Amino acid sequence: MGAMISDRELSGLRTEYCALLSRLFLTEADAELMGVLLKDVRARARASEEMAPSIAEGWRQLGEI
């Protein structure tokens, strides 16, 4: 079992995901954003596996692009 995540860390993670989803909703992802998303994509998938398996799967699929 992985390390526990604190409420503050969870809140920060949710804030980052909401900001990302808002940006993707408002405008098409440009090359700069795609580069940011693909950086460390495997680490993101591993980190989210326990807490949110569907998000982890999304990160893995994004890494296959």
ABEGO torsion letter per residue (X at the ends): XBBBBBAAAAAAAAAAAAAAAAAAAABBBBAAAAAAAABGAAAAAAAAAAABAAAAAAAAAAAAX
